[in-house]
Amino acid sequence: MLRVRSDRAAGDGSNDALHPKPTWQRGLRIIAAIVVIQAVFWGLFYAPIGPRNSPRNIDRIAFSSAELAELKAPTEAAADVATYSKINLPYTDCCDPAYLSLRMTFNLTDVPPEGLGLVAYQQVDNFIYRLNGSVIHKKGRMEFARQTFDGQRPYLLHVPAGLLKAGENQINIITVRHGFPYTDLVEPMMGEYQQVREATAMRFWQVIDYRMLGGALTFLLGLFALITVFRSQDKLFASWLLVLCWSWTAYCAYGLVLDIPLSGLGRMVAFFALTSLVSVSLICFLDSWTRRPLIKLQFALIACWLVFTAATVYALHKVPMPMGFDLMDKAWSWFALAAGCIAVARLVWHFATTAEDRYIEAGLLSICAVCLALDAVGAKFGLLAGGYFVDSAAILILAFVIAFLQRNFHLFQSALTLNNMLETNLKRREAELAQAYIRERELIDQQARNEERRRLMRDMHDGVGGQLVGLLLEVRRGAIDKDRMAEGLQTAMDEIRLMIDSVDATASTLTTMLDVFESRVRPRVEGAGLMFDWNVELASEVDLAPPVVLQIFRIMQEGVTNAIKHSGANTIAVQVRTDVNADLTVRIADNGKGLPANLTSSAPQGGHGLGNMRTRATTIGGTIDWTNATQGTAIVLSIPLTVSESVAA
């Protein structure tokens, strides 16, 4: 099911790739599918193969006379004392609300042992059937404005043999009509009970049981469509399926729910509104099914239905009867005819311009369109019996939904197969990526080891190596005493320990690194004859990545080493804290002679490792500053914690 888009309605051709022009092979296939499905439908549903009972096969009992009287009340007593006039059946009475009594006589040579069967049906709101003075059918209410509409459906009455007699018998039908302007009276169908029952069983099942089942079925399908409205991408298609199902359910209820809070005029408005809504919803449903809906057509049909319904209300309530009814009856016949033609034309245009491959659905919808068109022709010109769409709608909608679900189930199976294939490919790709990750990780580890090796070699060369070379030269010149030799070796050993500690820092937290740093540096500073002031003030555990911790360790190591070697101070103070901005600050200060004038904070390009310290600070997103105070030098490292975390990541 595709998402509906307004550009399709505009017909701009933007989706021609999705809707290719039909080839003659596709055209033949769609025509063949429609012909086959139409043949199956009309052959099985309306003309089943084999013997079929028909009302024409009944040995009908003829009525010898018919008389009619108008009653003041719909009662048996009023019918017994009324004055009757002879009429010919069928008979139509117009136009005011009326209670009528139709009296007919028939003759029997012999009384059938099983009694008679009588089809009770008249075009009235409600009726009472009497045979030889005994009531054989009475349902609901008969009073004006309170009447029920039990006369809107037929009944098969069993007239028992005990109520019949050889010779003349009399049937009396008391009727009520209020709202609808016409009372249509016809001669009842009557014959031997078994014959009548068998001949009318199919028709009674169609107009009562089948319609009841169809109404329940379309109501359930409407619930399915309601769920689809919220879950489907094609909400327009699902919405019209919902309207079509529930409008047909409402029409079924119209003929089966006979005690409703509506007057006769209200029932007429409901009839015109419901039947026209079924036609409009079917056309819009067909239009949405094409995947290229004509939105303007749908809006026009909705507008026409609203205008037609409003006109019905006005004509039936404001225009004198029977003119108001006749006007709307004619308008309804034209409306139905136009709807039938539009439905057929819309499908024909779709099949002629689009390569359609939904053959079963196309055939079923073509039946809906043809039935609607035939009903329209019958309503307008009286050429056909009518009721084709009403009789077939439930089974057609059910078949369409089954075909629709089957097609989408195949799509679901295809999607499931595709998902399985994609899952297999994904797992294979994940394995390949895992291997690539391992190789990349090994490469990164190798690069890190090489970098660490180069750092150690550089530190050995610049630090311990330089000290040892210096001691070696002094020894060769004989210009070194035992104490100077011991001090130099001790310094070299301290440098080596710090280098080893810096290697361990690659897997340490900041707190662990600070503890290690103090334990290594304090003895070295105090061994050099300087006081060591250590102060750590961290608001909470600072979570820094190991590479960041390593760079901080090296900067602190460089700063303390420079102070010991070059400051000439007697005190070195190290302070580590987090400030109000959640920045980490490391301050290394001494009270020595300060930095040379050419080594300012703006140009730390000379010796003493100041340039290396700035480079290390930059790599972790921090800044470093050093200033000459009145007594000594202060080096301040500031690291925004969020920045350092993102840099480390």
FITIVEX-228807 format. One line per 10 residues: number of its first residue (from 0); their letters; for each residue z, x, y of C-alpha. Coordinates in Angstrom, 1 decimal. Layout:
<recs>
NUM	A	Z/X/Y  ... .
</recs>
This chain:
<recs>
0	MLRVRSDRAA	0.0/0.0/0.0  -1.0/1.5/3.3  0.7/1.3/6.6  -0.9/-1.2/9.0  -2.2/0.4/12.2  -3.5/-1.3/15.3  -6.5/1.0/15.5  -7.9/-0.6/12.4  -7.7/-4.0/14.1  -9.6/-2.5/17.0 .
10	GDGSNDALHP	-12.4/-1.5/14.7  -12.8/2.0/16.2  -13.9/3.5/12.9  -11.1/6.1/12.9  -10.3/5.2/9.3  -13.8/5.3/7.8  -12.8/8.2/5.6  -10.1/6.0/4.0  -12.5/3.0/3.7  -15.9/4.2/2.7 .
20	KPTWQRGLRI	-18.9/1.9/2.8  -19.5/0.1/-0.5  -22.2/1.4/-2.8  -24.3/-1.1/-4.8  -22.4/-0.1/-8.0  -19.1/-1.0/-6.4  -20.6/-4.1/-5.0  -21.7/-5.2/-8.5  -18.3/-4.4/-10.0  -16.5/-6.5/-7.4 .
30	IAAIVVIQAV	-18.9/-9.4/-7.8  -18.6/-9.2/-11.6  -14.8/-9.2/-11.4  -14.7/-12.2/-9.0  -17.2/-14.2/-11.2  -15.2/-13.5/-14.4  -11.8/-14.3/-12.9  -13.2/-17.5/-11.2  -14.8/-18.6/-14.6  -11.5/-18.0/-16.4 .
40	FWGLFYAPIG	-9.5/-19.9/-13.8  -11.8/-22.9/-13.6  -12.4/-23.0/-17.3  -8.7/-22.8/-18.4  -6.7/-24.3/-15.5  -9.0/-27.2/-14.5  -11.2/-27.7/-17.6  -9.4/-26.5/-20.7  -11.5/-26.3/-23.8  -10.9/-29.0/-26.4 .
50	PRNSPRNIDR	-10.0/-32.7/-26.4  -8.2/-33.8/-23.3  -6.7/-37.2/-22.7  -7.9/-39.0/-19.6  -6.8/-42.2/-17.8  -10.3/-43.5/-18.5  -9.4/-43.7/-22.2  -6.6/-46.3/-21.6  -7.2/-49.9/-22.5  -6.0/-51.0/-19.1 .
60	IAFSSAELAE	-4.6/-54.5/-18.7  -6.4/-56.3/-15.8  -4.5/-58.3/-13.2  -5.8/-61.8/-12.7  -4.5/-62.4/-9.1  -2.8/-60.6/-6.3  -0.7/-62.2/-3.4  1.1/-60.6/-0.5  4.0/-61.7/1.7  5.8/-60.1/4.6 .
70	LKAPTEAAAD	9.6/-60.1/4.1  12.5/-60.1/6.6  14.6/-58.0/4.2  13.7/-55.8/1.2  15.6/-57.9/-1.3  14.7/-59.8/-4.4  16.0/-63.1/-3.0  13.7/-62.7/0.1  10.7/-62.0/-2.2  11.4/-65.1/-4.3 .
80	VATYSKINLP	11.3/-67.5/-1.3  8.5/-65.8/0.7  5.2/-67.4/1.4  2.3/-65.5/-0.2  -1.3/-65.2/0.6  -4.1/-64.1/-1.7  -5.5/-60.6/-1.2  -7.9/-58.2/-2.9  -6.8/-54.8/-4.1  -6.8/-52.1/-2.9 .
90	YTDCCDPAYL	-5.3/-53.4/0.4  -4.3/-51.7/3.6  -1.7/-53.2/6.0  -1.3/-51.9/9.6  0.4/-51.0/11.8  4.0/-52.0/12.5  7.0/-51.1/10.2  7.0/-53.7/7.5  8.8/-55.0/4.3  6.1/-56.4/2.0 .
100	SLRMTFNLTD	6.1/-58.1/-1.4  3.0/-57.8/-3.6  2.9/-60.3/-6.5  0.4/-59.9/-9.3  -0.2/-61.7/-12.6  -1.7/-60.6/-15.9  -2.1/-62.3/-19.3  -1.2/-61.0/-22.7  -2.5/-62.5/-26.0  0.1/-60.7/-28.0 .
110	VPPEGLGLVA	3.1/-58.6/-26.9  2.7/-55.0/-28.0  5.6/-53.9/-30.2  6.3/-50.8/-28.2  5.9/-52.5/-24.9  3.7/-51.5/-22.0  3.4/-48.3/-19.9  3.1/-48.8/-16.2  2.3/-46.1/-13.6  4.3/-47.0/-10.6 .
120	YQQVDNFIYR	2.8/-45.6/-7.4  1.9/-47.0/-4.0  1.3/-45.4/-0.6  4.7/-46.6/0.8  8.0/-45.0/1.6  9.9/-46.7/-1.2  9.5/-49.7/-3.6  11.1/-51.9/-6.2  9.3/-53.0/-9.3  10.1/-56.3/-11.0 .
130	LNGSVIHKKG	8.6/-57.8/-14.2  9.1/-61.5/-14.8  12.0/-61.5/-12.4  13.8/-58.5/-13.9  14.0/-55.2/-12.0  12.4/-52.4/-14.0  12.4/-49.7/-11.2  14.7/-49.3/-8.2  15.6/-46.0/-6.5  17.1/-45.0/-3.2 .
140	RMEFARQTFD	17.4/-47.1/0.0  15.0/-49.6/1.4  16.4/-50.4/4.9  14.4/-49.4/8.0  15.3/-46.0/9.4  17.5/-45.3/6.4  14.9/-45.5/3.7  14.4/-42.8/1.2  10.9/-41.7/0.2  11.0/-42.3/-3.6 .
150	GQRPYLLHVP	7.6/-44.0/-3.2  6.0/-40.7/-2.4  5.8/-39.7/-6.1  4.6/-41.6/-9.2  6.8/-42.9/-12.1  5.9/-43.7/-15.6  7.8/-46.9/-16.4  8.4/-48.2/-19.9  8.2/-52.0/-19.9  10.1/-53.1/-23.0 .
160	AGLLKAGENQ	8.6/-55.8/-25.2  11.7/-58.0/-24.6  10.7/-58.5/-21.0  7.1/-59.5/-21.9  5.7/-62.8/-23.1  2.5/-64.1/-24.6  0.5/-65.7/-21.8  1.0/-65.2/-18.1  3.3/-62.4/-16.8  4.2/-61.5/-13.2 .
170	INIITVRHGF	4.8/-58.2/-11.6  6.4/-58.1/-8.1  6.5/-54.9/-6.0  8.8/-54.9/-2.9  7.8/-52.1/-0.4  9.1/-50.6/2.8  7.0/-48.6/5.3  8.5/-47.2/8.5  6.9/-44.6/10.7  3.6/-44.1/8.9 .
180	PYTDLVEPMM	1.3/-46.7/10.2  -0.6/-47.6/7.0  0.7/-49.4/3.9  -1.8/-48.8/1.0  -1.4/-51.0/-2.0  -3.3/-50.5/-5.2  -3.5/-52.1/-8.6  -1.0/-50.3/-11.0  -2.3/-48.6/-14.1  -0.9/-50.5/-17.1 .
190	GEYQQVREAT	-1.6/-50.5/-20.8  0.0/-49.8/-24.2  2.9/-47.5/-23.6  1.8/-44.7/-26.0  -1.7/-44.6/-24.5  -0.5/-44.4/-21.0  2.1/-41.8/-21.7  -0.4/-39.5/-23.5  -3.2/-40.0/-20.9  -0.9/-39.3/-17.9 .
200	AMRFWQVIDY	1.3/-36.6/-19.4  -0.7/-33.7/-18.0  -1.0/-35.2/-14.5  2.7/-36.1/-14.3  3.5/-32.5/-15.4  1.3/-31.1/-12.7  2.6/-33.2/-9.8  6.2/-33.1/-10.8  7.4/-30.5/-13.2  4.8/-27.9/-12.5 .
210	RMLGGALTFL	5.2/-28.3/-8.7  9.0/-28.0/-9.1  8.6/-24.8/-11.2  6.0/-23.6/-8.7  8.3/-24.2/-5.8  11.1/-22.3/-7.5  8.8/-19.5/-8.5  7.3/-19.0/-5.0  10.9/-19.1/-3.6  11.8/-16.2/-5.9 .
220	LGLFALITVF	8.6/-14.4/-5.0  9.5/-14.9/-1.3  12.9/-13.2/-2.0  10.9/-10.3/-3.5  8.7/-10.3/-0.4  11.7/-10.3/1.9  13.1/-7.2/0.2  9.6/-5.6/0.5  9.6/-6.3/4.2  12.5/-3.9/4.7 .
230	RSQDKLFASW	11.4/-1.3/2.1  7.6/-1.3/2.3  5.6/0.8/4.8  3.1/-2.1/5.1  5.5/-4.6/6.6  2.8/-6.9/7.9  1.4/-7.5/4.4  4.9/-8.2/3.0  5.7/-10.5/5.9  2.7/-12.7/5.3 .
240	LLVLCWSWTA	3.4/-12.8/1.6  6.9/-14.0/2.5  5.6/-16.7/4.8  3.0/-17.8/2.3  5.5/-18.1/-0.5  8.1/-20.0/1.4  5.7/-22.3/3.2  4.4/-23.3/-0.2  8.0/-23.8/-1.4  8.6/-26.0/1.6 .
250	YCAYGLVLDI	5.5/-28.0/0.8  6.7/-28.5/-2.8  10.1/-29.6/-1.6  8.3/-32.1/0.7  7.0/-34.0/-2.3  10.0/-33.6/-4.5  13.1/-33.9/-2.2  12.9/-37.6/-1.4  16.2/-38.2/0.4  16.0/-36.0/3.5 .
260	PLSGLGRMVA	17.4/-36.5/7.0  13.9/-37.2/8.5  12.4/-40.5/9.7  8.9/-41.5/8.7  7.5/-39.8/11.8  9.5/-36.7/11.0  7.9/-36.6/7.5  4.5/-36.9/9.0  5.1/-34.0/11.4  6.5/-31.9/8.5 .
270	FFALTSLVSV	3.4/-32.8/6.4  0.9/-31.7/9.1  2.9/-28.6/10.0  3.5/-27.4/6.4  0.0/-27.9/5.2  -1.5/-26.2/8.2  1.0/-23.3/7.9  0.0/-22.8/4.3  -3.6/-22.4/5.4  -2.8/-20.0/8.2 .
280	SLICFLDSWT	-0.4/-17.9/6.2  -3.0/-17.6/3.4  -5.7/-16.3/5.8  -3.3/-13.8/7.4  -2.2/-12.7/4.0  -5.8/-12.1/2.9  -6.5/-10.3/6.2  -3.5/-8.0/5.7  -4.4/-7.3/2.1  -7.7/-5.8/3.2 .
290	RRPLIKLQFA	-5.8/-2.9/4.7  -7.8/-3.3/7.9  -6.2/-6.4/9.4  -7.7/-8.1/12.5  -4.5/-8.4/14.5  -6.2/-10.5/17.2  -7.4/-12.9/14.5  -3.8/-13.3/13.2  -2.4/-13.9/16.7  -5.1/-16.5/17.3 .
300	LIACWLVFTA	-4.3/-18.3/14.1  -0.6/-18.3/14.9  -1.4/-19.7/18.4  -3.6/-22.4/16.9  -0.9/-23.4/14.5  1.7/-23.7/17.2  -0.7/-25.7/19.4  -1.6/-28.0/16.5  2.0/-28.6/15.6  3.0/-29.3/19.2 .
310	ATVYALHKVP	0.0/-31.7/19.5  1.2/-33.4/16.2  4.6/-34.0/17.6  3.2/-35.4/20.9  0.6/-37.6/19.3  2.9/-39.2/16.7  5.7/-39.9/19.2  3.8/-40.7/22.4  0.4/-42.2/21.4  0.4/-45.8/20.1 .
320	MPMGFDLMDK	-0.1/-46.2/16.4  -2.4/-46.0/14.5  -4.3/-44.1/17.2  -1.8/-41.2/17.2  -2.0/-40.8/13.5  -5.7/-41.2/13.3  -6.2/-38.6/16.0  -4.0/-36.0/14.2  -5.5/-36.9/10.8  -9.0/-36.1/12.1 .
330	AWSWFALAAG	-7.7/-32.9/13.9  -6.0/-31.9/10.6  -9.2/-32.3/8.6  -11.1/-30.1/11.1  -8.3/-27.6/11.1  -8.3/-27.4/7.3  -12.1/-27.1/7.2  -12.0/-24.2/9.7  -9.2/-22.5/7.8  -11.1/-22.7/4.5 .
340	CIAVARLVWH	-14.3/-21.3/6.1  -12.4/-18.5/7.8  -10.6/-17.5/4.5  -13.9/-17.3/2.6  -15.7/-15.5/5.5  -12.9/-12.9/5.8  -13.1/-12.0/2.2  -16.9/-11.9/2.1  -16.9/-9.6/5.2  -14.3/-7.3/3.6 .
350	FATTAEDRYI	-16.2/-7.0/0.3  -19.5/-6.4/2.2  -18.1/-3.6/4.4  -15.5/-1.9/2.3  -15.6/-0.2/-1.1  -12.8/-2.2/-2.8  -11.4/-1.1/-6.1  -8.6/-3.7/-6.5  -10.7/-5.9/-8.7  -8.1/-8.2/-10.2 .
360	EAGLLSICAV	-6.4/-8.8/-6.9  -9.7/-9.4/-5.2  -10.6/-12.0/-7.9  -7.3/-13.8/-7.6  -7.5/-14.0/-3.8  -11.1/-15.2/-4.0  -9.8/-18.1/-6.0  -7.2/-18.9/-3.3  -9.9/-18.8/-0.6  -12.3/-21.0/-2.7 .
370	CLALDAVGAK	-9.5/-23.5/-3.4  -8.6/-23.7/0.2  -12.2/-24.2/1.2  -12.7/-27.0/-1.4  -9.6/-28.8/-0.3  -10.9/-28.6/3.3  -14.2/-30.1/2.3  -12.5/-32.8/0.4  -10.2/-33.6/3.3  -13.0/-33.7/5.8 .
380	FGLLAGGYFV	-15.8/-35.3/4.0  -14.1/-37.0/1.0  -16.5/-35.4/-1.5  -13.9/-33.8/-3.8  -10.6/-34.8/-5.3  -8.7/-32.1/-3.4  -5.3/-30.5/-4.2  -6.9/-27.4/-5.7  -4.9/-24.9/-3.7  -1.7/-26.9/-4.0 .
390	DSAAILILAF	-2.1/-27.1/-7.8  -3.0/-23.5/-8.3  -1.1/-21.6/-5.6  2.0/-20.8/-7.6  0.2/-19.4/-10.6  -2.2/-17.5/-8.4  0.5/-16.0/-6.3  2.4/-15.0/-9.4  -0.7/-13.4/-10.9  -1.4/-11.6/-7.7 .
400	VIAFLQRNFH	2.1/-10.2/-7.5  1.9/-9.1/-11.2  -1.4/-7.4/-10.6  0.0/-5.8/-7.4  3.1/-4.5/-9.2  0.9/-3.2/-12.1  -1.3/-1.3/-9.8  1.7/0.2/-8.0  3.4/0.9/-11.3  0.3/3.0/-12.3 .
410	LFQSALTLNN	0.6/4.7/-8.9  4.3/5.3/-9.6  3.4/6.8/-12.9  0.9/9.0/-11.3  3.4/10.0/-8.6  5.9/10.7/-11.4  3.5/13.0/-13.1  2.7/14.7/-9.9  6.4/15.1/-9.2  6.9/16.7/-12.6 .
420	MLETNLKRRE	4.1/19.1/-12.0  5.4/19.9/-8.5  8.9/20.4/-10.0  7.5/22.9/-12.6  5.6/24.8/-9.9  8.6/24.8/-7.7  10.8/26.2/-10.4  8.2/28.9/-11.1  8.0/29.7/-7.4  11.8/29.8/-7.1 .
430	AELAQAYIRE	11.9/32.3/-10.0  9.2/34.4/-8.2  11.1/34.2/-4.9  14.4/35.2/-6.7  12.7/38.3/-8.1  11.2/39.1/-4.7  14.6/38.6/-3.2  16.2/41.0/-5.7  13.5/43.6/-5.0  13.9/43.1/-1.2 .
440	RELIDQQARN	17.6/43.4/-1.5  17.3/46.6/-3.5  15.0/47.9/-0.9  17.4/47.0/1.9  20.3/48.5/0.0  18.2/51.7/-0.5  17.4/51.8/3.2  21.0/51.2/4.1  22.1/54.1/1.8  19.4/56.3/3.3 .
450	EERRRLMRDM	20.6/55.4/6.8  24.2/56.0/5.9  23.2/59.4/4.4  21.4/60.4/7.6  24.4/59.3/9.6  26.8/61.3/7.5  24.5/64.3/7.7  24.3/63.9/11.5  28.1/63.6/11.8  28.6/66.6/9.5 .
460	HDGVGGQLVG	26.1/68.6/11.6  27.4/67.5/15.0  31.1/67.3/14.2  32.5/69.1/11.2  29.5/71.4/10.8  29.7/72.5/14.4  33.4/73.2/14.1  33.1/75.1/10.9  30.2/77.2/12.3  32.3/77.9/15.4 .
470	LLLEVRRGAI	35.2/79.1/13.2  32.9/81.2/11.1  31.6/83.0/14.1  35.1/83.6/15.5  36.1/85.0/12.1  33.2/87.4/12.0  33.9/88.6/15.5  37.6/89.0/14.5  38.6/86.9/17.5  40.6/84.3/15.7 .
480	DKDRMAEGLQ	44.2/84.3/14.6  45.8/82.5/11.8  47.1/79.5/13.9  43.6/79.0/15.4  42.1/79.0/12.0  44.6/76.5/10.7  44.1/74.2/13.6  40.3/74.3/13.2  40.4/73.6/9.6  42.9/70.8/10.1 .
490	TAMDEIRLMI	40.5/69.3/12.7  37.6/69.5/10.3  39.6/67.8/7.6  40.5/65.0/10.0  36.8/64.6/10.8  35.9/64.4/7.2  38.6/61.8/6.5  37.3/59.7/9.5  33.8/59.9/8.1  35.0/58.7/4.7 .
500	DSVDATASTL	36.9/55.9/6.4  33.8/54.8/8.3  32.0/54.5/4.9  34.8/52.2/3.7  34.5/50.2/6.9  31.2/48.8/5.8  33.0/46.4/3.5  36.2/45.8/5.6  37.4/43.2/8.0  38.4/44.0/11.6 .
510	TTMLDVFESR	42.1/43.9/10.8  41.8/46.2/7.8  39.6/48.6/9.8  42.2/48.8/12.6  45.0/49.5/10.2  42.9/52.3/8.6  41.9/53.7/12.0  45.5/53.9/13.2  46.7/55.5/10.0  44.0/58.2/10.3 .
520	VRPRVEGAGL	43.9/58.8/14.0  47.6/58.7/14.9  48.5/61.9/12.9  45.5/63.6/14.3  46.3/62.7/17.9  50.0/63.6/17.5  49.1/66.7/15.6  47.1/67.8/18.6  50.3/67.5/20.7  49.4/64.2/22.4 .
530	MFDWNVELAS	51.3/60.9/22.6  49.5/58.0/20.9  49.9/54.5/22.3  48.5/51.8/19.9  48.5/48.1/20.9  46.7/45.3/19.0  46.8/41.7/20.4  44.5/39.4/18.5  44.9/35.6/19.0  43.8/34.9/15.5 .
540	EVDLAPPVVL	41.9/36.5/12.6  38.6/37.7/14.1  35.8/37.1/11.6  33.1/39.8/12.2  30.4/40.9/9.8  31.0/44.4/8.2  28.1/46.0/10.0  29.7/45.0/13.4  33.1/46.3/12.2  31.4/49.6/11.2 .
550	QIFRIMQEGV	29.9/50.1/14.7  33.3/49.3/16.4  35.0/51.9/14.1  32.5/54.6/15.1  32.7/53.8/18.8  36.5/54.0/18.6  36.3/57.2/16.6  33.9/58.8/19.1  36.1/57.7/22.0  39.3/59.1/20.6 .
560	TNAIKHSGAN	37.6/62.3/19.4  36.2/62.9/22.9  39.6/62.4/24.5  41.2/64.9/22.1  38.6/67.5/22.6  37.6/67.2/26.3  40.1/65.2/28.4  43.0/67.7/28.5  45.4/64.7/28.5  48.8/64.4/27.0 .
570	TIAVQVRTDV	48.6/60.7/26.2  45.9/58.5/24.6  46.3/54.8/24.7  44.2/52.4/22.5  44.3/48.6/23.1  42.5/46.0/21.1  42.7/42.3/22.1  40.9/39.0/22.5  40.8/37.6/26.0  40.6/34.0/27.3 .
580	NADLTVRIAD	36.8/34.0/26.9  37.2/34.7/23.1  35.7/38.1/23.7  36.9/41.2/21.8  37.9/44.0/24.1  38.6/47.6/23.0  40.1/49.9/25.6  40.6/53.7/25.0  42.3/55.5/28.0  43.7/58.9/28.6 .
590	NGKGLPANLT	45.5/60.6/31.5  43.4/63.7/31.5  41.0/65.3/33.9  38.4/62.6/33.8  34.6/62.7/33.3  32.3/65.2/35.0  30.6/63.7/38.1  27.2/63.7/36.4  28.5/61.5/33.5  29.0/58.1/35.3 .
600	SSAPQGGHGL	28.8/54.8/33.7  25.4/54.2/35.1  23.9/57.4/33.6  25.7/58.3/30.4  22.8/60.5/29.2  24.7/63.8/28.7  26.9/65.1/26.0  30.2/64.0/24.6  28.6/61.2/22.6  28.6/58.7/25.5 .
610	GNMRTRATTI	25.0/57.8/25.0  25.6/57.2/21.2  28.5/54.9/22.1  26.3/52.8/24.4  23.6/52.6/21.8  26.0/51.4/19.1  27.5/48.8/21.5  24.0/47.4/22.3  23.2/47.0/18.6  26.1/44.6/18.1 .
620	GGTIDWTNAT	25.5/42.7/21.3  28.3/44.3/23.3  28.7/46.3/26.4  30.6/49.5/27.1  31.8/50.9/30.4  33.8/54.0/31.3  35.4/54.9/34.6  37.3/57.8/36.1  40.7/56.8/37.2  43.1/58.8/39.5 .
630	QGTAIVLSIP	44.4/60.3/36.3  42.1/60.3/33.3  39.3/58.2/31.8  39.1/54.6/30.5  36.4/53.4/28.1  36.1/49.6/27.7  34.1/48.0/24.9  33.5/44.2/25.3  32.0/42.2/22.4  31.2/38.4/22.8 .
640	LTVSESVAA	32.2/37.2/19.3  29.5/34.5/19.0  26.8/37.0/20.1  28.0/39.7/17.7  28.0/37.2/14.8  24.4/36.1/15.5  23.4/39.8/15.9  25.0/40.6/12.6  23.3/37.7/10.9 .
</recs>
